[in-house]
């Protein structure tokens, strides 16, 4: 998707309907989604399994957030992480005559894998910007108004 990512519905509601367009309703909770077991697939390489386990451990803080629907994108991210790590280790091991890194196909591969991992994990909230978006989506209007008025009430 090109351009800015769409704002969460809660943020749009807090800002008001400035454009007077039809407002999008907040999605209701999907009760059909089954919580994930959190176990990495047996076919994964060891590095990918470790990454998968680290991500699952972080996502366990939000039990309704990590479901079986999220397993496949997380598997893809973990496998690409393992590929990135292998490519990065090969690039670090290959040095030129003067000790500088050599631009190789592995360096290009490492950059591509890192971009894929970053893109997928940002959807899960593993980047600072994604965490801010998730935090803003979780706030309700009462808390924002209360936080805004609190300094005036104390002063």
C-alpha positions in Angstrom: 0.0 0.0 0.0 1.4 3.4 -1.0 1.1 6.5 1.1 0.3 6.9 4.8 -1.1 4.1 6.8 -4.7 4.7 7.8 -5.4 6.0 11.3 -7.0 3.6 13.8 -10.7 4.1 14.1 -10.4 5.2 17.7 -8.0 8.0 16.7 -10.4 9.2 14.0 -13.3 9.2 16.4 -11.2 11.2 19.0 -10.3 13.8 16.3 -13.9 14.2 15.1 -15.3 14.1 11.7 -13.6 17.1 10.1 -14.2 16.1 6.5 -17.9 15.3 7.2 -17.5 12.0 5.4 -19.2 8.8 6.4 -17.5 7.5 9.5 -16.1 4.0 9.6 -17.4 2.0 12.6 -14.9 0.3 14.9 -14.6 -3.4 14.2 -16.3 -5.7 16.7 -14.3 -8.3 18.4 -14.1 -11.5 16.4 -15.1 -14.3 18.7 -14.3 -17.0 16.1 -10.6 -16.4 16.3 -8.9 -19.1 18.3 -6.0 -18.3 20.5 -2.7 -19.6 19.2 -0.8 -22.4 20.8 2.4 -20.4 20.4 4.5 -23.4 19.4 6.7 -22.9 16.3 6.3 -25.5 13.5 8.7 -28.4 13.5 10.0 -27.8 10.0 11.5 -24.4 10.9 15.2 -23.9 11.2 16.5 -23.4 14.8 17.1 -19.7 14.3 13.6 -19.2 13.0 12.2 -21.1 16.0 14.0 -18.9 18.4 12.7 -15.8 16.7 9.2 -17.2 16.7 9.4 -18.0 20.4 10.6 -14.5 21.2 7.8 -12.9 19.3 5.2 -15.2 20.9 6.5 -14.4 24.3 6.1 -10.7 23.7 2.6 -11.1 22.2 1.4 -13.2 25.1 0.8 -9.9 27.0 -2.2 -9.4 24.7 -4.0 -12.8 24.7 -6.8 -11.7 22.4 -4.4 -10.2 20.0 -2.4 -13.4 19.0 -4.6 -16.0 17.4 -4.3 -18.8 14.9 -4.8 -16.3 12.1 -1.5 -14.6 13.1 0.6 -17.8 13.0 1.3 -17.8 9.3 2.5 -14.2 9.0 4.6 -14.8 12.1 6.1 -17.9 10.6 7.0 -16.0 7.4 8.6 -13.3 9.5 10.6 -15.9 11.5 11.8 -17.7 8.4 12.9 -14.4 6.7 14.6 -13.4 10.0 16.6 -16.7 9.8 17.5 -16.0 6.2 18.5 -12.4 7.0 20.7 -13.6 9.9 22.5 -16.2 7.7 23.1 -13.6 4.9 24.3 -11.0 7.4 26.8 -13.5 8.9 28.1 -14.3 5.5 28.5 -10.6 4.7 30.3 -10.0 7.9 32.6 -13.0 7.3 33.6 -11.8 3.8 36.0 -8.8 3.8 38.0 -7.2 1.1 41.8 -6.8 1.0 41.8 -3.8 3.3 39.2 -5.2 5.7 36.2 -3.4 4.3 33.0 -5.3 3.6 32.5 -6.4 0.0 29.3 -5.6 -1.8 27.9 -9.0 -2.8 24.7 -10.8 -3.6 24.6 -11.8 0.1 24.6 -8.1 1.1 21.6 -7.4 -1.2 19.9 -10.6 0.1 20.5 -9.4 3.7 18.9 -6.0 3.0 15.9 -7.6 1.3 15.3 -10.0 4.1 15.6 -7.3 6.7 13.0 -5.2 4.9 10.6 -8.1 4.7 11.0 -8.8 8.4 10.6 -5.2 9.4 7.4 -4.9 7.3 5.8 -8.0 8.8 6.8 -7.3 12.4 5.6 -3.7 12.2 2.1 -5.1 11.5 2.4 -7.0 14.8 3.5 -3.9 16.7 7.2 -4.7 17.1 8.5 -1.3 15.9 8.3 2.0 17.9 5.9 3.6 15.3 3.6 0.6 15.3 3.5 0.6 19.2 2.5 4.2 19.1 -0.3 3.4 16.7 -1.5 0.5 18.8 -1.4 2.7 22.0 -3.4 5.4 20.3 -6.0 2.9 19.1 -6.3 1.5 22.7 -7.1 4.9 24.3 -10.7 6.0 24.7 -12.0 9.6 24.7 -12.5 9.8 28.4 -8.9 9.1 29.3 -7.6 11.6 26.7 -10.0 14.3 28.0 -9.1 13.5 31.6 -5.3 13.7 30.8 -5.8 17.0 29.0 -7.8 18.5 31.9 -5.7 17.1 34.8 -2.9 19.8 34.7 -5.6 22.6 34.8 -7.4 21.0 37.7 -4.2 20.7 39.8 -2.9 24.2 38.9 
